[in-house]
Every structure is written in structure tokens, then in C-alpha cells.
Amino acid sequence: MRGNLFRLASLLITNTAIAMVAITNATLIDGTGARPLAAATILIQGEHIVDAGTHVAVPKGASIYDATGKYIIPGLIDLHCHYGGDAEQMKSLFALQLTFGVTTARSLGADTPENVKLMHAANRGEVRAPRLYTAGQGFSAPGGLPPGVPMKNTPTSAAVAREMVQELSKQDVHLVKMWVDATLDGSLARGPLPKISQEIRTAIVQEATRLEIPSVAHIYDEEDVRQLNAVGVRHFVHTIRSASVDEDFVRWAKMQGLTFAPALSKAQDSWYFAENPTALEDQGLVRAFGEARIKRLSSRETRDRMLSNPESKQLRQVYAYEQEFVNKMQKGGVTVALGSDSGAGNVAFGWGTHHEMTLLVEAGLSPLQAIVAATSNAAFVLEGDKATFGTIEPNKSADLIVLDANPTIEIQNSRKITRVMQSGTWLE
């Protein structure tokens, strides 16, 4: 108590001109994995949290938000997004994510130099958007993943690959992204796709490391995870999906400090809406997709095509491998973080982030563990132990969501949003 008052007094002395906000009587789910804390107070000054807990003194003159009956979680972090379109379309996607409480997002590999500039402008506060991390244009083999997407680097030699990494560095990207698999979510329709060679991917990672840019890889096979880790990659999106992994892999992954953002939403999107047509009535999803796309997904033609997909058996086996992988990683102490693949396939921005939490729970995580995956674990992937966001604790960024129901009892309650705060500001 004395320490809390001392910290509060110090901040008041140095920041007397900045208004204080006190959120009182809340059930606090702070993102660390700790149990929900009833009757808690969260004290915010400027962009940051001053204190949070049950014995927090509310200073005279503070603006009080009574959160009786409400549940507070940190703003959500989505590590796997693909934006597209012009500046106005991207701004619309940013705003959509914020309405769903996504206050931090990572864009993986489809950003033109112009869109990278827009994201930097957003991070400077010139555009209302989540906190953004971008890889610019990702790397793949010529003719490789993702098929039909022109916004990617396809080097044909190690020397060219290094030059491309240097160009990305000039754009001040936050990371380098590689697609390192020969199949699109297990689909065999196109046959095996060209895979970026070990020589070229090694050159990419080495040059990025030299320039102090982290590397992230989109993977499918265990051998690629092991090879990439040997040259310095620790963070992966999707999972090993070609087969089950054994306990030796789990122990090795934990020892190497690997992290995985599974993108379960993308892996099951070829059948999800056909089997769950009432999901298309969700007004949040309607807002995310738009009426025209909802109409198309609701049509008998689309549903029949999804349900009669000749690859269905193969795709569902791949999804089963993913669920098993997530469960083993979580139980083995390997970091599982949230990445939905929003913007790809039928994964909607904002809505897809919450759907990914639901699928993490279906794969074996508890609702509380899924929240951790979407908050502190994801923040760790982005910034390590230096992360200044992702939890509701003193000195962290005041990114939070006010909910009407308890998400640790039912994870889908994460959608019952009353208000969203980003960096200390309540959003409209």
C-alpha cells in the first residue's frame, strides 16, 4: 500500500498537468495468466498505467469510470495480418480492428513501400490505428507461396536476397518474413509449389541479423523449422502440419525458445462458414466483411462447393495436426501466441482475432491461456522482455478492453465489448 501511494505521489508531482483516469470496481484479467481479480482499480495517467489492483488509492480530481459488473482485459495483439488496398482502405481496416479491441497488429509480408510509410505514420499518431509492425514485402521462391500475390520478394540467388533485405532495411521495417513451405494450408490442388532454397533463406536471415532485423517464417514441415532455427530464426507462424511432432521436438522447441502463432482460423476457413452458417448473421462479421461478401458466403452455391471440396479429408487432417501441435506446445511450455491470418482467405479483420482465441481453446488451451496468448505472449514475441504493452501493470501502455461478461468462463465473451482504450484514450 505504502509503495503504491509513493509511486502515485511521484507521478502526480512530475505530471500534475496530465489528467488521471480511475477505472474502479472492475474484475481485472491482467494478461499475465494470474487469476481474475475482483473489485480492482486501474489508475491511468496519460498513455500509461500507474497502478492496478485492489488497494489502489484514487487521487482527488481523477476522472472515475465505474466498471461495476465489468471485466477488463488488455488490448488484443494479432501477430498475423495481411492488409491490402489503398490508404483509405487500410485506414478502414485499422479502424475495424480497433472496434474489436485489437490495439497491436503485425503485418506479414504483403505491404508495398507506400503502405509501409502509412504504417509508420500511424505509429507516429498521424493515423488512428493499432500499434503496427510490418515486414514490408516478404520472401518466397519464384512461383511459390502465396500464389497469385505479386507483393513479395522472389530472389534467385543469395546475393540478390541480401540486396532485397538491405532495401527493406531502408524502409525501416520491423521484421523480415519468409514463406517456407510447398503447400497452401495442405491443399494439393496446385501440386507442390516451389520452396525457397536453404541457401537463399540462410542468406536472408544472416543479412537481416546483421542489420538487427528479426526474421519470422511461415512453415509447414519440421525439417524447415530445425534448419531455420539453426541459422537464427525463433519465431514462426502457422505450425508443423505435415505430421505429428514427438516429445523430442517439444523439448527441443522449448530449449531453443521458439514461438508459434498458429493461424487456426485460416486452416479451417475452407469449411467453417458452410458448417456454421449462423455465424454469418453475426453483426460484427457483417461489419468486417461487408454485405456483398456475406451474401456470397451465405449462398447455396458457396456452401455446396465448400462441403463437396474433394480435398476436404486432407485439409481436415492438416487441421487436426495443427490442433494437436498447439496442445503439445502449450503443455510443453513452448510459447503459443495469437496470429489469425486476418485478411487471408475468409478470416475477417478484428472478428478473426476473437475467433482465433475460440479455436485456441478448442485446441486445448484454457480461456485464460488463450487470453495470455493474445496479450502478453504476443507482446513477448514482438518485443521480448522489454515490451511496454500486453499486460495491465504499472508503466505499461494503457491498452484495454471493457467487457460485459467473463471471458475466462466462456472465451466468446471477449466479443462482448463495452469500451476500448488505446494508449490511455477511450475510442469512439
N, C-alpha and C positions, 0 to 999 in steps of 0.2 A: 504494500500500500504506500509506504513512505517513498519507495523508489518511483512508483507511478506518479506521485504528486511532484517529486523533484523533476522528473522528465517533463511533466506538463508545465511546471513553472518556468523551466529553462526555455521551452519553446514559446511561451507567452511573452517572455522578456525579449526574445530575439525576433519574434514575428507578430508583434502586437497589432499590426495593420491588417493581418490576414484573418478573415472570419473563421470561426470554429464551428464545425458541424458535429452534433452528437446524435448517433442512432441508438436509441435506447430500447430496452425490453425485448431484444431480439434473441432468437436461437441462433447461435453463431456456429457455422461449419467452416472452419478457417482454412481448409485446403491442405493442412499438414498431415491429415489422417487421424487427428485427435477426435474424440467423440464430440458430438454436438454439445454446445454449452448454452444452457438456458439462461434467460434473464441477463443477457450480456449487453454491454455498451461498447460501441465503436466510436472513437473520437478521431475526427479528421480535421486537419488544418492544411489549407492549400491543396496540393496534389497528393499529400501523403497521409498515411495513418499514424496518429500519435500514440494511440493505445487501444487495446481491445481486451475485454474480459468482463468479469463480474464485479470487480472492485475498482472501477474507473470513475474518478470524480469528474462531474460535468461542470465546467467553468461557467461563471456568471456571464450572461450575454451570448452563450452559444446558441446556434440555431438547432432546435431539437426536432428530430423526426422519430415519432413514437412507432416502433415496429412491433408492438404487441401482437402476438399471433403470427408473426412473420419469421421466415428463415433466411439467413444471409449466407451466401457463398461467394467466393472470389469470382471475378470476371473469368470467362472461359477462354482457353487458348486452343486454337486449332492449328496443328503443325503441318497440315497438308491441304492447301488450297490452290486452285488454278483460276486466276482472274482472266478476263478477256474483254475485247471490245475497246471502244474509245474511252476518253477520260470521263465523260458523263456516265457511261455505263458502269465503269469501275466505281465511281463515287456512289452510284446507286447500290452496288453490291456491298460496299463498305457500310453504308447506312443500314442496309438489311441485316448485316452481321451484328451491328451494334444493338438493333432492336431485340435480337436473340441473346444478348449478353456476351457476345464474342468480342472481347476487348483487346485480344492479341491474336495475330494470324501470321502464318508463314506461307509464302507463295513459292511453289516449287517448279520452276523451270520453263514457264511459258510467258515471261514478261519481256516485252520489247524494251529497248533503251528509253523510249518515251514513257512507258509505263513505270519503269524503274524511277525515273525522275518524279513522276506523280507520287509514288510511294514515299520518296524522300521528302517531298513537300508535305505529305500527310504527317510524317513523323516530326516535322517542324511545326505542326499545328496549323498549317495553311489550309488543310482539308480535313473535315471531320471523318475519322476512320479509326479502326483498331490500330494498335501498335503493330507495325508491319515489318516483316523480314522478307527479303526477296533474294532469290538465286539468279535473277535475270533469266537468260536463256540456258536451259540445261543441255547436257551432253548425251548423245546416243550414237549408235552406228548408223551409217547411211542406210536408209530404208528400215531402220529399227523403230523401237517404241519412242513415243506413241505414234501409231500410224496416221498419216494424213495431217499431222501437226507441223507446220513449217517453222514455228518459233523455237528452234533448237539448234545446237551446235553439233555438227557431224564431222569431226576431224578424221582425216585418213592417215595421219601419222602422229607420232608423239610430239614432233616439233610444232606442227600446226596446233595440236591440242594445247601446248604450253602458251602459244601466242593468243589463243582464244581465252584462256584463263587470265592472261595479262590484260586483255581488253575488258573482261568483266571486272577486274580489279579497278580499272579506271572509272567504271560506273559506280564504284563503291558498294558492290553487292555485299550481302551479309553472309552468303554461303555459296558453295558450288554444288550443283545437283547432277547426278548421273542416273540414266535408266540402264540397269544392268540385268536384263532378262530377255528371254527369247519368245515370250508368250504374253498376250494381253489377258491378264486375270485367269490364265489357264485355258483360254479359248484356242481351239485347234483349227478354226475356220480358215485362217490365213496360212496355216502351216507355221513352221518355226520362223521367227523373224531374226534378222541379223543381230548379233550381240556385240557390243563394244568390246574390243580385244583387251586382254590383260595388259599388254604393253601400253596402250593408249590410256586406259583408266589409271594405271600406275603413274603415268606422266601427269595426268590431270591432278591427281591427289598430291603428288610431290610439288608441283608448281603452286597449287593452292596453299599448301602448308608453308612453302617458302614465303608466300605473300600474306601469311597469317589469316587465311580464309578457311573456315571449316568446310568439310565435304560431307554430303549426305547422299546415300544411294538407295534407289528403288530396286528391290531384289526379289528373287524367286527361289533360287537354289542355294543350298548350304555351302557348296564349294565356293560360290562367289562371295558370300559373307566372310568366309575364312580368308580368302585371298585379299579382299578389300581391307579387312581389319589388319592384315599383315603389313599393309602399306600406310595405315594410319586412319582408316575410317571407323568411327564408333557409332554413328547414328544412321539408322535405317528406317525406311518407310515400307509399308506392307510387311509381310512375314515370309518365312520359308514356307512354300506352298506346294512344292513338288512331291513331298513325302513327309512323314512324321520325323521329328527330331528326337534323339535319345537323351538320356540324362547327362551323358558326357558333354553334349553340346550345351545344355542348360548351364552346367557348372563352368564351362569354358566362357560362355557369354557373360556370366556374372563376373568372372575373374577379369575379363577384358573391359568391363564397364560398358557393354553395349546397351543401346536403347532401341526400342522398336515402336513405331506409330502404325498400328495395323491396317487402318482403312478398311474395316469390315463392311462399312456402308457401300463402298464401291464393289466389293466382292460379291454382294448378294443383290445388287440393284437390277440385274437382268431378269429377276423373277419377283422381287419384293412387292411391287405395286399390283402385279397380276394376282398375287395371292392375298394381298391386303388392300382391296380396292377402297375400303372406307378411309384409309389413310389419306386418300386424295381429297377428302372432304375437309381435312384439317385446314383451317383458315391461315395458319402460319405458312403451311406449304403452298397454298394458293398464292399468297403474297410473294413467296420466294420464287415460284415457278412462273406465275402468270396464268391467266385463264386459258390461253391457247394451248399451252403445254399440258395443263391439267386435262383439258378436253381430249387431247391426243392420247395421253396415258390412260384415260378412262374408257377409250373406245374399245369395242369388242375386237376389232382388228388387232390392236396393240396387245391386248390381253391374250388373245389366242396365239399370237406369234411368240409371246414370252413363254406361255405354258407349253407350247409344242416345240420349243427350241431343241434341235437334235443334240446339242451339246450339254443339255441340262444335267445329265448324270455326271459328266466330267466336271462341270462348274461347281456342282454341289459337293463333290468330293474335295475339290480345292478349298471350298469354303470350310468344310469340316476340318481339313488340315490347319486352316487359319485359326479356327476356334480352339483347337487342341493346342496349337502353338502358343496362343495368348494365355491360355490356362497354365501351361507349363512354365512360361516365363514369369507370370505373376507369382506362382507358388515357389519358384526357384529364386526369387529375389532379383530378377532382371527387370530393369526399368521399362514399364509399359506406359506410353504417353498417348494422348489423343491426337489422331490425324484422320480426318474424314474423307479426304479426296474431294472436297467440295468443288463444284464446277466441272467435274468429270462425270460422264455418264448421267445417271439420274440422281446424283447427290446434290441437293439444293444447299446453297449458302445459308448459314445460320441454322436452319432446320436440320441439316445433315450433321452438324456438330452435336446436337442433342440426341439425334438418332444413333450416332456412334457410341455415346455413353450407354444407351439402351443395349446395343449389341455387345459392348464390353461386358455388361452384366450377364447377358445371355451366354457369353463365352466363359463365365466362371468368376468374374470379379464381383465383389460386393458393391452395392451402390456407393458406399463411402470410398472404396478403392477406385471406382470409376471417376468420382469427383476429383480425387487426387491425380489421376491420370490426365484429367482435363485442366489441371491448375498447377500445382507445384511440380509434378513430374515434367509437364510440358515446359514450364519455365526453366527447369534444370537443363533440359535438352538445349534450350536456346542460349542460356547464359551461365550454366553451371551454378556453383555455389554463390556467385555474385549477382544472381537475379534479384532485381528490385521490384518484382511483381509476382503474382501467382499464389500468394497467401495473404490472409488478413492478419497482419502482425505489425508492430511498430516499425516505422521507417519504410514500409513497403508502399507502393503506389496504391492509391485508393480506388481500385477497380473492383466493383462488387455488384451482385445481383440480389434484389429483394424478391423472395418467393412467397407464395401464399400457402404452400404445403411442403412437407418434409421430404426432400429428395433422398435421404438416407433410408427411408422406409420404402419408397417407390421412386426409382430413378426418373421416371417420366414426369415427376413433379418438378423437375428442372425447367419445364416449359411453362410453369405457372408463374410467370414473371409479372411483378407489380412495377418495379422501377429498376433502372440500370444506372450505375455511377461509373464514370470513366475519369481517372486521374482527378478525383475529388469533385467532379461536376456531374450533377444529375442531368441525364439526357432526356430530351423531349420524347 
